[in-house]
């Protein structure tokens, strides 16, 4: 018997509503692991935002069934979903290379991004390096309520200079091995809302001084993702980040969401313990890869 060659077709989507209708059932098969993709598509739908020519959404299909999804929304690098066929990641890398030849960085489930990276190295010559592991946590119910002096407030324009400084420090501490990020743009994006899509909160101590920040974004219709969370070094150890995360989590759950998600550095056990104390439980790990362009221009991130 002659085996039939396995064909994986790749489609680039240009119509938002058709794309969401086609891709969401597949992505929701592993909704938490695909939270970046699901959140982006759901936010587009909520905001009525079109795809745009600079944004790339690809799906791999075999025998008419979707088996993988890739998204690249500049200035961010790409991310890829779980894949249900081994050839899907390679096919998506091949199609993406038609549109861009340097990607800088990407994050996804380890098996998906490793398969993509293998194909991307062969296509582009960019060397792939796994730089760290992010651990995805989910909370369905708050298990511990910290008692910390102060209160949570919404970030406003007067906080912008301080929060931009904090965001630069966060980028250096948490993301120092990948392409630099535009700190002010990241803060403004969180503050711009609308509040059902994204936001930024600040914890004020008993004197009214800002001591911690926490943002949120990525609505999936069932969950929201908290991040970034940052406390300057001289304010650590007082429980401010724990208190702010707990209060922001409660705010999001009170909106009727099923759960709240957040990422931590898997190699930083202290932050993992803090969030697990509140009630966050580890779901899966995602791998962050950096691609060395060998002097070619890389994508940066806001």
MOWOWO-V870043 format. One record per residue. SS is DSSP state (@ for helix, = for strand, . for the rest). OMEGA is omega as a letter, one per 30 degrees, with the letter a starting at -180 (999 if undefined). NEAR is the number of other ideal C-beta (glycine too) atoms within 10 Angstrom. Layout:
SS;OMEGA;NEAR
SS;OMEGA;NEAR
//
This chain:
.;l;3
.;l;4
.;l;5
.;l;6
.;l;5
.;a;10
.;l;10
.;l;21
=;l;13
=;a;18
=;l;14
=;a;15
.;l;18
.;l;13
.;a;11
@;a;18
@;l;10
@;l;10
@;a;20
@;l;17
@;a;11
@;a;16
@;a;22
@;l;20
@;l;9
@;a;20
@;a;23
@;l;14
@;l;13
@;a;16
.;a;18
.;l;18
.;l;20
.;a;26
@;l;25
@;l;24
@;a;25
@;l;27
@;l;22
@;a;21
@;a;22
@;l;21
@;l;18
@;a;21
@;a;17
@;a;13
@;a;12
.;a;7
.;l;13
.;a;12
.;a;16
.;a;12
.;a;7
.;a;10
=;a;18
=;l;20
=;a;22
=;l;23
=;l;25
=;a;27
=;l;19
=;a;17
.;l;10
.;a;6
=;l;10
=;a;21
=;l;23
=;a;28
=;l;28
=;l;28
=;l;21
=;a;21
=;a;16
.;g;17
.;l;16
.;l;22
.;a;24
.;l;25
=;a;23
=;a;28
.;l;29
.;l;21
.;a;25
.;l;15
.;a;18
.;a;13
.;a;17
@;a;27
@;l;29
@;a;21
@;l;25
@;l;28
@;a;25
@;l;16
@;l;19
@;a;24
@;l;16
@;a;12
@;l;11
.;a;15
.;l;14
.;a;18
.;l;27
.;a;24
=;l;23
=;l;25
=;a;21
=;l;27
=;a;21
@;a;14
@;l;13
@;a;25
@;l;23
@;l;15
@;l;22
@;a;28
@;l;23
@;l;14
@;a;18
@;l;27
@;a;15
@;a;12
@;a;15
@;a;20
.;l;14
.;a;20
=;a;13
=;l;20
=;l;14
=;a;14
=;l;15
=;a;19
=;l;15
=;l;18
=;l;20
=;l;22
=;l;23
=;l;19
=;l;23
.;a;14
.;a;8
.;a;16
.;a;13
.;a;10
.;a;13
.;l;16
.;a;6
.;l;20
.;l;12
.;a;22
=;l;14
=;l;18
=;l;13
=;l;12
.;a;20
.;a;11
@;a;8
@;l;9
@;a;18
@;a;15
@;a;11
@;a;16
@;l;26
@;l;17
@;l;14
@;a;21
@;l;23
@;l;18
@;l;15
@;l;21
@;a;20
@;a;12
@;a;12
@;a;20
@;a;18
.;a;10
.;l;12
.;a;23
.;a;19
.;a;13
=;l;18
.;a;17
@;a;19
@;l;15
@;l;14
@;l;21
@;a;26
@;l;16
@;l;15
@;a;23
@;a;18
@;l;11
.;f;13
.;a;10
.;l;10
.;a;12
.;a;20
.;l;20
=;a;21
=;a;26
=;a;21
=;l;22
=;l;27
=;l;17
.;a;16
.;l;10
.;a;8
.;a;9
.;l;12
=;a;20
=;a;22
=;l;27
=;l;26
=;l;27
=;l;23
=;l;25
=;l;18
.;l;20
.;l;23
.;a;26
.;l;16
.;a;15
=;l;23
=;a;28
=;l;23
=;l;24
=;f;19
=;l;20
=;a;24
=;l;20
=;l;22
.;a;16
@;a;8
@;l;7
@;a;16
.;l;13
.;a;9
.;l;16
.;a;18
@;a;24
@;l;24
@;a;21
@;a;23
@;l;26
@;l;27
@;a;23
@;l;20
@;l;23
@;l;25
@;l;14
@;a;17
@;l;21
@;a;18
@;l;8
.;l;10
.;l;7
.;l;18
.;a;12
=;l;21
=;a;25
=;l;25
=;l;25
=;l;23
=;l;24
=;a;17
.;a;17
.;a;10
.;a;14
@;a;11
@;a;9
@;l;18
@;l;17
@;a;10
@;a;18
@;l;24
@;l;17
@;l;13
@;a;21
.;l;18
.;a;26
=;a;13
=;a;14
=;a;16
=;l;15
=;l;14
=;a;22
=;l;20
=;l;21
=;l;23
=;l;21
=;a;25
=;a;15
.;l;18
.;l;10
.;l;6
.;a;13
.;l;9
.;l;20
.;l;19
.;a;16
=;l;19
.;999;14
//
